[in-house]
Amino acid sequence: MTWVRRALALALLTMGFNLLEGLVSIGFGWEEQSIALFGFGVDSLVEVAAAALIYWRFRHDGALLDQQAARRERLATRFIGIMLLLLAGGTALGSILQLLSHRHPGTTLPGVIVSLVSLLAMFLLWRGKVRTAAALDSRAMMSDAACSLACMQLSTVLLIGSLLFWRWPSLWWVDAATALVVAALIAREGWGGFHASLQPDFSGGCGCGHANCDASGRTGTN
């Protein structure tokens, strides 16, 4: 399988998994009145959109001129960043409203289950995307890998917050506080990609040049 075909396959896998995860999380978040779980579900749908942009970026890649490929790379990176920033703002607003009203979820068991499943799936997707982004030297693909890394971080935060509230229900503010941390992580990833796409010298390169780099484009060793 070529690296472009691998990028397309990863995009399709991401869309399929995150669509299911997003709908389940939103449903449980709404039912349990959990802002953190609901926001996590919406983030999953943002990842679906990000993966769709990656699919668009590499679809018919071999037939594109260098200038067309670079333009797709910039647009995909920019729109992924914008979607993440909007999501971060919405999640933060919902968290603040929940804190002000002293509302809390009835249970966090769905949050524990969803976060554990997501951690495993996102780790596998993230590793595949990082290697593919390095091989293709694609900033857009690396931004998508950053989305998967953010989802892993969000899953960890959601899991910790869910377990805390499950063990100590008197901590009514944990769900909203967890959602604020989620919003901050999303905003950081979104701004990184959006800012990069605005640079005049944006070339689309992921900035690493080999497989031993993380989702931020930094080099490292295994």
C-alpha positions in Angstrom: 0.0 0.0 0.0 1.4 3.4 -1.0 1.6 6.2 1.6 -1.2 8.2 -0.2 -3.5 5.1 -0.1 -2.6 4.7 3.5 -3.6 8.3 4.2 -6.9 7.7 2.5 -7.5 4.5 4.4 -6.7 6.2 7.7 -9.1 9.0 6.8 -11.9 6.5 6.2 -11.2 4.6 9.4 -11.2 7.9 11.3 -14.5 9.0 9.8 -16.2 5.7 10.6 -15.0 5.3 14.1 -15.4 8.9 15.2 -18.9 9.1 13.7 -20.0 6.2 15.8 -18.1 7.5 18.9 -19.5 11.0 18.4 -23.2 9.9 18.2 -22.8 7.6 21.2 -21.1 10.3 23.3 -23.5 13.0 22.4 -26.5 10.7 23.2 -25.1 9.7 26.6 -23.9 13.3 27.3 -27.4 14.6 26.6 -29.1 11.9 28.6 -26.8 12.2 31.6 -26.5 16.1 31.3 -22.7 15.8 31.0 -21.1 18.7 29.3 -17.7 17.0 29.2 -19.1 13.8 27.5 -21.3 15.9 25.1 -18.4 18.1 24.2 -16.2 15.0 23.7 -18.9 13.7 21.3 -18.9 16.9 19.3 -15.1 16.8 19.1 -15.4 13.4 17.6 -17.6 14.9 14.9 -15.0 17.6 14.3 -12.5 14.8 13.8 -14.9 13.3 11.2 -14.8 16.6 9.3 -11.0 16.8 9.7 -10.6 13.3 8.3 -12.9 14.3 5.4 -10.6 17.2 4.6 -7.6 14.8 4.6 -9.5 12.5 2.2 -10.2 15.5 0.0 -6.6 16.6 0.2 -5.1 13.3 -1.0 -7.9 12.2 -3.3 -6.5 12.1 -6.9 -3.2 13.4 -5.4 -1.1 12.0 -8.2 -3.1 14.0 -10.8 -2.6 17.3 -9.0 -0.1 20.0 -9.9 2.3 21.0 -7.2 0.5 24.4 -6.8 -2.9 22.7 -6.5 -1.6 20.2 -3.9 0.0 23.0 -1.9 -3.3 24.9 -1.9 -5.2 21.9 -0.7 -2.7 21.4 2.0 -3.0 24.9 3.3 -6.8 24.9 3.1 -7.1 21.6 4.9 -4.7 22.7 7.7 -6.6 26.0 8.1 -10.1 24.6 8.2 -9.1 21.9 10.7 -7.7 24.6 12.9 -10.9 26.8 12.7 -13.2 23.9 13.5 -11.1 23.0 16.6 -11.1 26.7 17.8 -14.9 27.0 17.4 -15.4 23.7 19.3 -13.1 24.9 22.1 -15.1 28.1 22.5 -18.4 26.3 22.6 -17.2 23.7 25.1 -15.8 26.4 27.4 -19.0 28.4 27.2 -21.1 25.3 28.1 -18.7 24.5 31.0 -19.0 28.0 32.5 -22.8 27.9 32.3 -22.8 24.6 34.0 -20.6 25.9 36.8 -22.8 29.0 37.3 -25.9 26.8 37.5 -24.3 24.1 39.7 -25.6 21.4 37.4 -23.9 18.0 37.3 -24.5 14.6 35.5 -26.4 11.8 37.1 -23.7 9.3 36.4 -20.4 9.0 34.6 -20.3 5.3 33.8 -20.8 6.1 30.0 -17.8 8.5 30.2 -15.6 5.8 31.6 -16.5 3.3 28.9 -16.3 5.7 26.0 -13.0 7.1 27.1 -11.4 3.7 27.5 -12.5 2.6 24.0 -11.5 5.9 22.5 -8.0 5.7 24.0 -7.2 2.4 22.4 -8.6 3.3 18.9 -7.1 6.8 18.8 -3.7 5.6 19.8 -3.6 3.2 16.8 -4.9 5.9 14.4 -2.5 8.5 15.8 0.6 6.3 15.3 -0.5 5.5 11.7 -1.1 9.2 10.9 2.2 10.4 12.4 4.2 7.8 10.3 2.1 8.7 7.2 2.5 12.4 7.7 6.3 12.1 8.0 6.5 9.9 4.9 4.4 12.3 2.8 5.8 15.5 4.5 2.3 16.7 5.0 1.4 19.5 7.5 -2.3 18.7 6.9 -1.8 15.1 7.7 0.2 16.0 10.8 -2.6 18.4 11.9 -5.0 15.5 11.6 -2.6 13.4 13.7 -2.7 16.2 16.2 -6.5 15.9 16.3 -6.1 12.2 17.1 -3.5 13.1 19.8 -5.9 15.7 21.2 -8.6 13.1 21.3 -6.3 10.8 23.3 -5.7 13.6 25.7 -9.4 14.4 25.9 -10.1 10.7 26.6 -7.6 10.7 29.4 -9.1 13.9 30.9 -12.6 12.6 30.5 -11.7 9.3 32.1 -10.1 11.0 35.1 -13.0 13.3 35.6 -15.5 10.5 35.3 -13.8 8.3 37.8 -13.5 11.2 40.3 -17.2 12.0 40.1 -18.1 8.3 40.2 -16.1 7.9 43.4 -17.0 11.2 45.0 -20.5 12.4 43.7 -20.2 15.5 46.0 -17.7 16.9 43.5 -20.4 18.4 41.4 -18.0 20.7 39.6 -15.7 18.0 38.3 -17.6 17.5 35.0 -17.6 21.2 34.1 -13.9 21.6 35.2 -13.0 18.6 33.1 -14.8 20.2 30.1 -12.7 23.4 30.6 -9.5 21.4 30.4 -10.9 19.7 27.3 -11.6 23.1 25.8 -8.0 24.3 26.5 -6.5 21.2 24.8 -8.7 21.6 21.8 -7.9 25.3 21.5 -4.1 24.7 21.7 -4.2 22.2 18.8 -6.6 24.3 16.7 -4.4 27.4 17.0 -1.3 25.6 16.1 -2.6 24.4 12.8 -4.5 27.6 12.0 -1.4 29.8 12.7 0.8 27.6 10.6 -1.6 27.9 7.6 -1.4 31.7 7.7 2.3 31.9 7.3 3.5 33.3 4.0 6.2 30.6 3.7 3.7 27.8 4.4 4.9 24.8 2.3 2.7 22.1 3.7 5.6 20.2 5.1 5.1 18.6 8.5 8.5 19.9 9.6 10.1 16.6 10.6 11.1 14.7 7.5 11.1 11.2 9.1 8.9 8.8 11.0 10.4 9.5 14.4 8.4 12.7 15.1 5.4 13.5 17.2 2.1 15.1 16.2 3.6 18.6 16.7 6.3 18.0 14.1 9.1 17.7 16.6 11.8 15.0 16.1 12.5 12.3 18.6 13.7 8.8 19.1 11.9 5.6 19.9 
